């Protein structure tokens, strides 16, 4: 019996230049990405594609059969981003390509600046997929939603009503500081997981989710990290997530439900403040108030023989109006703190180096 060819979804995100400031993406940048991927599809390099954007970040969604970490796909995405960055430079857009590490492709997009989320699977009879993309939100943005989707029966009744899900799920957790990874199995490791992912600055990425009963992959999360030295930011990529839904995996409604609560994330102005994550339709993904509040969009696809049928705008739903209203109220409250915590996120010693250096000679030991 012939082996069924697997499909790969590759989602790559990058900031190639903001319009205006960090608010949005210019139409010419989006058109450039569409044109490049259109030609790639016509040449057979990919099966299908779609271009999304959230705030000033561009997202390439590509369906292909070359597997994860394929050098051709990564180089294609790199070249698309480089072409978009050139358009951004011509238009004098804000900070074009600030997330890229150098000018040359090094064989992979991982650790080169852009965000990368890739998932490989055998297409089912019905294959609904939800792709989420956040803007003005640092790493750890998905920790709470992922916990609720894969571990909380109050959010996901399928955990106790679906025979395929009764065995729970396993999540891969990444130690951002040390680069290590470990697999935690739910529900038995639930309390240990909560002890770790509460520290969003360190255990900030829930990388992958698998069904325990058979190892079927359910979700993949991209990394999004900011390295700071003083007032300078290094590599940065905005986080994205891919969820396969139904058929013994969390339903679309169970994946969307956590975002009815606009939980606090680090982001907004210079990525250094705390604010709510606001779920918005595509046309409202323009964070202009204090570079926020942080936004999340949802694109729903039905995958048919590799074709991306969609997208459906998942947050274009009055059911999320209350979350948007609450997010605005919470933003008012957090902004009233000004430079004081919790309005401002905890700062690293590197971020405080300028002030510490100025006052170094004036510090005296207390008696």
N, C-alpha and C positions, 0 to 999 in steps of 0.2 A: 504494500500500500504506500503510495507516494506521500511524502511528508508535506503537510500544509505549510505554505510559505507564511512566515510571520510578517506582521506589519509593524513599523516603527513610527512613533510620533516624536518628532524633535521640536522642542519649543525653545527658542533662543531669544533673549532680551538684551537690549543695550540702550544706553542714552547716547544718541548720535548728534544731539543739539536741540536745545529747547526753543519754543516759540510760544509766547514771549517770555523771556527768562526761563524758569523751570516749569511753566504752566502746561504747555501743549506741544504737539508735533506739527510741523508745517506740511501742508498737502503735497508739496513737491518732494519732500523726503519720503512720504508714504508711497507716492506714485513711483518713485525710483525703486523702492523695494518690490513693489508689485510687478514692475516691468522685468526686473532681474529674475524673480522666481517664476514668472510666466514663461520666460525663455528656458529656464531650467526644466520646467515641466514638459515643454514642447520637445526638448532634446531627450527626455526620458530619464533625467537625473533624479527626479522625484515623481511621485504619483499625483500628489495634489498639494496645495498650499493655501494659506490665508494670512493676511497681514492685519494685526491688531495694534492698538496703541493705548496706553493708559498714562495720562499726564504727558510728560516729555519723553517717555520711554517707548521704544519700538519693539514689537514682538513678532517674530517669524514663526509661524506654525507650518511644519512640513511633514507630510506623510510619504514614507518611502519604505523600501524593503532591504535596506543595506545594514540594518542593525544599529545598536547604540555605539557611540564613540567612533563612528565611521569618519575617516579623514576627509573623504570627498564631501560629505554633508557639512562637516565643520568648516571646511575651506570655502564651500559655497556660502554659508552664513557669514563668514568673515568678509568675503568679497562684497556681499550685499551691504553689510554694515559700513565697509570702507567707502563704497560708492555713495551711500547715504550721507556719510560724514563729509564727503567732498561737496555735495549739494548744500549741506548745512554751512560749510565754510563760505561758499559763494554767497549765501544769503545772510552771512554774518549772524547766524543763530547763536544762542548762548551756549558756551562751553561745548563745542562739537567734539564728540568722542572722548569725553573726559574719563570714561571708564576703561579705555583700552590700555593694555600694558605693551607699549611699543607700537611699531608700524608694520611688523612682519608677522605672518602666520607661522606658528610654531608646531603645527601638527594637530592641535586641538584648541577648542575655545575654552576649555576648563582652565581656570586660574589665569586666563588672559584678560579678564575683565567682564565680558558678557555673562549673563546668567544662562545656565544650561539645564534643561529638564528633558529627559528622554525615557520613553517607555516602549517596550517591545512585547507583542502578544499575538496570539492567533485570534483573528476576528471572529466574533460569535455571530449567531443568527441575527441578533440585534445588539448593536454596539454603541450605546449612548456614552458620550464623553463630555465632561465639563472641564474647561481650561480657565483657571483663575489667574489674574495678573494684578499685582499691587504696585502702587506708586507712592513715594514719600513714606515708605515704611522700611525699617531696617530688618536684619535677620531676626528670626523668631516670630514673625508675623503669623505664621501658620500653626504655631505650637498649640494654642487653645482650640482652634477649629478642628485640627487633626485629632486631638484627644477626644473631642466631643463626637466626631464622626465615627471613630473606630473603637471607642472605649466607653461611651456614655449611653446607656439604654434609654435615658430620658430624651436624648436627641435622636437616637437610632434604634427604634424598636425592632428592626431586623436582626439585631444582635441576639434577641431571644425568640423571635418568631420565624426566622429563616433557618431551616436545617443546615444549610451550607455555612451560615455565619455563627452557629452556636459554638464552634471551636475557637472563635475569636480571631484576632489578627496580630501579626508581628510588625513592629515598626523599627526601622533602622535609625539610630540616633547618632549624630555627629558631634564630637567635641571640637568646637571651633578653635579653641586655644591650642590644643595639642594635635589636632588632625586625626584623632582616633575615632573609630566607629564601633558600635555594638548593637546587637539585635535584642529587643525586648519583646516578650510574648505576653499578650493581653488575653484574659484579664489577670493572670497570676502575677505579673510584674507591675501592676497598675500603680501601686503606691511608690515604688522605686522610680518609675517613669516620672511621676509628678514631682518627686524630689529633684530630679535632674532638670526637666524642661521649664521649671519655674525660673531657673537662671537663664533667661533668654539670651544674655550676652555671651554665654559660654556654650551651653547645650541648646543651640538656637535652631538647629535644622533637623526636622524629622524627614529623613531623606526618602525613604520608600516604605510602602505598606503592602504586606502580603497576607493572603487568607491562610490561616493555619491548617485547614483541612487538606489542602492540596498544593499550597505554595503559589496559587494564582496571584499575579501582581494586580494591585488595586489602585495605587497612586504613586506618583513620583513628585518630589519637590526640588526646585532649584535652589542653589545657594545664593545668598545675597549678603555680602560683607563689606564693611567700610574699615579701612586701616587708616589711622590718623597719626600724624607726627606734628605736634604743635597745632597750627591752624591749617595744615595742608591735609587734604584727603587723598588717599591712594585708590586702589581698585574698588570699584563699586558696581554692583549689578542689582537690579530690582527683582524681587522674588516672584516666581511663577509656580503654578501647581497644575498637575494633570490628574483627573479622577475618572476612572472607568466606573460605570454605574449599572445597577440592576443585575439580574441573573446571578444572585448569590453574593453580590457586592452591595454596599450602601446605595440606596435609591437616590435619584436626582434630588428629591426633596430633602433627604437626610443630609446630603452634601451641602445644600444651600442653607439649611436651617441655622447653623452656628452664626451666620453673618447677619441674622436678625438682631444680634446683640453687638453693638459697635465697641468691641473691646479695645483697651488702650495699647498702643504700640509706639515704639520710638521712631521718630521721623520728623516731619514738618521742616521748619527752617534749619538748614544746614545739617539735617539729620540728627539734631541735638536736643530735640524737645519731645514731650509726650503728648499724644492726642489719640482720638478715637479713629478706628478704621471704618470709613463710611462706604457702604455698598451702593454703587451707582450704575445707571445705564451708561452705555458707551459715550453718549453725547454729553454727559455730566462729569466725565473723568478729566476735569481741568482744575486741579488744586491751586487756587490763586490766593486764598486767605492765609497769610503767614506760611506760604508754601504748603498748604494743607486745607482741611484735614486730609490725612492719608486716605487714598481711594483704593477700592478693589472693584474690578469688573469681572463678569463671568460670561464666557462664550460657550454655548452648547452646540455640539455637533452630533449627528448620527453618521457613523462611518459605514459606507457601503462599498465593498470591494476596493478599499483604500481611498475612496473619494470622501472628502470632508463636506458633508451635506449640512449647510448652515453658513454662518453661525446664528443661533438664536440668542438674543440679548437677555441673559438670565436675570439680571437685576432690574430690567424694565418691567416692574411689577409693583403695584400699589401696596402689596404685602410688605414691602421694605420701606414704605414711607415713614413708619414710626421709627425705624432704625436711623434713617437719615435725619429726622427731627431731633432724636436723642443725641446723635453725633454733633449736631450744631450746638445743642445746649451744653454738652460736655466740653466742646471746644471753648465756648464762652468761659466756663468755669476754669479750665486749665490755663487759658491765656491770662486770666486775672492774677496768676502766680508770677507772671513776668519771668525774671531770671532765677527765681527760687524753685526748688524742688517742691512738688513733683511736676511742675510745669516744664522744667528743664530736666533732661535726663542726667543720670550720674555721669560725670566727666572723668576721663582717664587722666593719669598724671601727665601724659604727653600733651593733652589738650590744655592743661593748666600751666604748662612750662613757661609761657610768657609772663604770667603774673607772678609765678614762683620766683623766676629769675630776678624780676624787678625788686621784689621785697626780700630777697635772700639775706642781704646784709642787715636788714632791719628786724629779722626774726630773732628773738631772744628766748633762751630757755626759761621756763617759769620756775620760780623758787619752790 
